[in-house]
Amino acid sequence: MQTSSVIKVLAAWLLGLMVVVAAAIATVVVVNTHIFNPEEQVHNYLEALSDGDGERALGLLNASVPDANPAMLSGAPLQQSMSAVEDVAVGEAVEVGDGRVDVTTTYTVRGTAHSSTFSLARTGTEWLFFNTWEFVPSVLPTLELSVINQVEATLNGTRVGMPEGRNQFAVFYPGDYEAHYTSEYFAAPAQTVAVTDRSGDQRIALATAATEVLVEAVDAQIRRFLDECAAQTVFQPANCPFNFQTENRVAGDIRWSITEYPTVTIDPFNGSWVMAPLSGNAELSTSLQDLFTGSIEPVTVPREFGFTARLSVSDDEIAVTPVVQY
């Protein structure tokens, strides 16, 4: 009878032990599945990007920084790179052999669907049971930015230097990068690019152009120059692009008027800003006396004209210098 009781106690103890072991095994499986898994590493990496924590993101990604400007790798610029990354879904790990997996993450950037695939490798276990995963070592991608005739630009809300109009920036992925140039006299509209993987370099080219403020200021100077020419009561206004020649005698007042002012166009050329050739129309009104008959007749003579102008722009001054060739 005593033996039977002992057996029952042992059986109960063994059953309890088996339950504990089974529970432990289940716990290990659950923890490995939901915490110590490659997908969680991807989640942690994306979270670091959203937080602007570039140091943590770089360590998680196990990546090295290329020889490029690091201005986009932390803080507000990094956070902004993730602000347009929406509808993020981290997929399940797919075995690719040699203890490695690929984890594909899908998302949208400005409404366009994209995906990034991250490669991770199993590096061992922690506390004997839990798998450890690391991203396969890589090098961060780069973004090349160019801007016409300027030595700075704005990238993800941060002013960056642009020596000779160019610079290259190390960037994380996924990310959305927006660049523009804005000043009183010159501006380039915003351009964006989505960086989705580490394989290729991305580029943004900013097409700087004269602002309406500059064009209007230059136009005002051109009009003032022509109005001063028209104010001269002679057939050949000095240093002006229009004139009139006749063999008859002047028999009345000489009056010039500008009937069509030139259209101002400012373009980049060879590292500076130049004005396209200017053309317009003037009109001469006077009276002429025929030297043979003595008759006097009023005349109105249209005159087409053309000239060029040199342009100099600084923060303090806009200088337009007309160039008239005879």
C-alpha positions in Angstrom: 0.0 0.0 0.0 2.9 2.3 0.8 4.6 1.5 -2.5 1.4 2.4 -4.4 1.4 5.8 -2.6 5.0 6.5 -3.5 4.3 5.6 -7.1 1.4 8.0 -7.2 3.6 10.8 -5.8 6.3 10.1 -8.3 3.8 10.0 -11.1 2.3 13.3 -10.0 5.8 14.8 -9.7 6.8 13.6 -13.1 3.6 14.9 -14.6 4.2 18.3 -13.0 7.8 18.3 -14.3 6.6 17.5 -17.8 4.1 20.3 -17.6 6.8 22.7 -16.4 9.2 21.6 -19.2 6.4 21.8 -21.8 5.5 25.3 -20.6 9.2 26.3 -20.7 9.5 25.0 -24.2 6.4 26.8 -25.2 7.7 30.0 -23.6 11.0 29.7 -25.5 9.1 29.2 -28.7 6.8 32.1 -28.1 9.7 34.4 -27.0 11.8 33.4 -30.0 8.8 33.9 -32.3 7.7 37.3 -31.0 10.7 38.9 -29.4 14.0 37.3 -30.4 13.2 37.2 -34.1 14.6 39.0 -37.2 11.4 40.8 -37.7 11.7 42.5 -34.3 15.1 43.8 -35.3 13.6 45.4 -38.3 10.9 47.0 -36.2 13.6 48.3 -33.8 15.5 49.8 -36.7 12.5 51.5 -38.2 11.6 52.9 -34.8 15.1 54.3 -34.4 14.8 56.1 -37.8 11.4 57.6 -36.7 13.0 58.8 -33.5 15.8 60.4 -35.3 18.2 58.2 -33.4 20.9 57.8 -36.1 23.4 56.2 -33.8 21.1 53.5 -32.7 19.8 52.9 -36.2 23.4 52.6 -37.6 24.3 50.1 -34.9 21.1 48.0 -35.5 21.6 48.1 -39.3 25.2 47.0 -38.8 26.2 49.5 -41.5 29.2 51.6 -42.2 29.1 55.2 -43.4 30.5 56.0 -46.8 32.8 59.0 -47.5 29.9 61.4 -47.8 28.3 64.3 -45.8 26.6 62.9 -42.7 24.1 65.7 -42.2 21.1 63.4 -42.9 22.0 60.7 -40.4 20.5 62.1 -37.2 18.0 64.4 -35.6 15.4 66.4 -37.5 16.6 65.6 -41.0 16.4 61.8 -40.2 13.0 62.2 -38.6 11.7 64.1 -41.7 13.0 61.3 -43.9 10.5 59.0 -42.2 7.6 61.5 -42.1 6.3 60.5 -45.5 6.9 56.8 -45.0 3.4 55.4 -44.2 1.4 52.2 -44.1 4.5 50.3 -42.9 4.1 46.5 -42.8 7.0 44.3 -41.8 6.7 40.9 -43.5 7.7 37.5 -42.2 11.3 36.3 -42.4 12.1 34.0 -45.3 15.0 31.6 -45.1 17.6 32.1 -47.7 20.2 29.6 -46.5 23.4 29.7 -44.4 21.5 30.8 -41.3 20.2 34.0 -43.1 16.8 35.4 -43.7 15.3 38.1 -45.8 12.6 40.4 -44.2 10.7 42.5 -46.7 9.0 45.7 -45.5 6.3 47.4 -47.5 5.2 51.0 -47.2 4.1 54.0 -49.2 6.0 57.3 -49.8 3.8 60.2 -50.9 1.1 57.7 -51.9 3.4 55.5 -54.0 4.0 51.9 -53.0 7.6 50.8 -52.2 9.4 48.0 -50.4 12.8 47.3 -48.8 14.3 44.0 -48.1 16.7 43.5 -45.2 19.0 40.6 -44.8 19.7 39.2 -41.3 21.8 36.4 -40.0 21.5 34.2 -36.9 24.5 34.9 -34.7 23.9 32.6 -31.8 21.7 32.3 -28.7 21.2 34.3 -25.6 20.6 32.7 -22.2 21.1 29.3 -24.0 17.7 29.3 -25.6 16.9 32.6 -27.4 18.1 33.2 -30.9 20.0 36.4 -31.7 19.9 38.1 -35.1 21.9 40.8 -36.7 21.6 42.7 -40.0 24.1 41.5 -42.5 26.9 44.2 -42.7 26.4 46.8 -45.4 27.3 50.3 -46.4 24.7 53.1 -46.3 23.5 54.4 -49.7 24.2 58.0 -50.8 22.2 60.8 -52.2 23.9 63.2 -54.7 22.5 66.7 -54.7 23.2 69.4 -57.3 22.0 73.0 -57.6 22.6 75.5 -60.4 24.8 78.5 -59.6 24.5 78.2 -55.8 26.8 77.1 -53.0 24.0 76.0 -50.6 20.6 74.3 -50.6 18.0 73.0 -48.2 17.7 69.2 -47.7 15.1 67.8 -45.4 14.7 71.2 -43.8 18.4 71.6 -43.1 20.6 74.1 -44.9 23.6 72.3 -46.4 26.8 73.5 -48.1 27.1 72.8 -51.8 30.7 73.4 -52.9 30.7 74.2 -56.6 27.0 73.4 -56.6 27.3 69.7 -55.6 27.4 67.5 -52.5 26.9 63.9 -51.6 25.1 62.8 -48.5 25.0 59.4 -46.7 21.4 58.4 -46.0 19.4 55.7 -44.3 16.7 53.7 -46.0 13.8 53.7 -46.3 13.4 57.4 -46.4 12.0 60.4 -48.3 14.4 63.2 -49.1 13.2 66.7 -50.2 15.5 69.4 -51.5 15.0 73.0 -52.6 16.7 76.3 -52.9 15.0 79.6 -51.9 16.3 83.1 -51.8 14.9 86.5 -52.8 16.4 86.6 -56.3 16.9 82.9 -57.2 14.9 79.8 -56.3 14.6 76.1 -57.3 11.3 74.3 -56.7 11.3 71.3 -54.3 12.3 67.9 -55.7 11.9 64.6 -53.8 13.3 61.1 -54.0 12.5 58.0 -52.1 15.6 55.9 -51.1 14.4 52.3 -50.7 17.5 50.1 -50.7 21.3 50.1 -50.3 22.2 49.1 -53.8 22.1 52.3 -55.8 22.9 56.0 -55.4 20.0 58.5 -55.7 20.2 62.0 -57.3 18.3 65.2 -57.0 19.1 68.1 -59.4 17.7 71.5 -58.5 17.1 73.8 -61.5 17.6 77.2 -60.0 16.0 80.1 -61.9 15.5 83.8 -61.4 12.5 84.8 -59.1 9.8 87.1 -60.2 11.2 89.7 -57.8 14.5 89.7 -59.7 12.9 89.7 -63.1 10.7 92.7 -62.2 13.7 94.6 -60.7 15.7 94.0 -63.9 12.8 94.9 -66.1 12.3 98.1 -64.2 16.0 99.1 -64.9 15.7 98.2 -68.5 12.5 100.3 -68.9 14.1 103.2 -67.1 17.2 103.0 -69.4 14.9 103.1 -72.5 12.7 105.8 -71.1 15.8 108.0 -70.6 16.8 107.3 -74.2 13.3 108.2 -75.4 13.5 111.5 -73.4 16.4 112.7 -75.6 15.1 115.1 -78.3 17.6 114.1 -80.9 17.7 111.7 -83.8 20.5 109.7 -82.3 20.1 109.5 -78.5 23.5 109.0 -76.9 24.4 105.4 -75.9 21.0 104.2 -76.9 19.9 101.3 -79.2 17.7 103.3 -81.6 18.3 106.2 -83.9 17.0 107.9 -87.1 18.8 109.3 -90.1 17.5 111.6 -92.7 18.7 114.1 -95.3 15.8 116.4 -94.7 15.7 119.4 -92.4 14.0 119.1 -89.0 10.9 121.3 -88.9 9.4 120.3 -85.6 9.9 118.8 -82.2 11.6 115.4 -82.0 9.7 112.9 -79.8 10.6 109.3 -79.1 8.3 106.8 -77.5 8.8 103.1 -76.6 5.9 101.1 -78.1 7.2 97.7 -77.1 9.6 97.0 -74.2 11.9 94.0 -74.3 11.0 90.8 -72.5 13.5 90.1 -69.8 14.9 86.5 -69.7 17.6 85.5 -67.2 19.4 82.2 -67.7 22.4 80.4 -66.0 25.6 80.2 -68.0 29.0 79.0 -67.1 28.5 79.5 -63.4 26.9 82.9 -63.6 23.6 84.5 -64.7 23.2 86.2 -68.1 20.4 88.0 -69.8 19.1 86.9 -73.2 19.5 89.5 -76.0 16.8 92.3 -75.7 14.7 93.6 -78.5 11.7 96.0 -78.8 10.2 98.8 -80.8 10.4 102.6 -80.6 8.6 105.2 -82.5 9.8 108.6 -83.7 7.4 111.6 -84.3 8.6 114.9 -85.8 8.1 117.1 -88.9 10.6 117.2 -91.8 11.1 119.8 -94.5 12.0 118.6 -98.0 15.1 120.5 -99.0 14.1 120.7 -102.7 10.4 121.6 -102.4 10.3 123.2 -99.1 7.2 121.3 -98.1 6.9 120.3 -94.4 5.3 117.0 -93.5 4.7 115.3 -90.1 6.2 111.9 -89.9 5.9 108.9 -87.6 8.7 106.3 -88.0 8.7 102.9 -86.2 12.2 101.7 -85.3 13.0 98.2 -84.2 16.0 98.0 -81.8 18.1 95.4 -80.1 20.9 95.3 -77.5 22.4 93.2 -74.7 23.0 93.9 -71.0 25.3 92.6 -68.3 23.8 91.5 -65.0 25.4 91.6 -61.6 23.4 90.4 -58.6 24.5 90.4 -54.9 22.6 90.4 -51.7 22.6 94.2 -51.6 22.4 95.3 -55.3 21.1 94.4 -58.7 23.1 96.1 -61.4 22.1 96.1 -65.1 24.6 97.5 -67.6 23.2 97.9 -71.1 25.6 97.2 -73.9 24.8 99.0 -77.2 26.7 98.3 -80.3 26.6 100.6 -83.3 
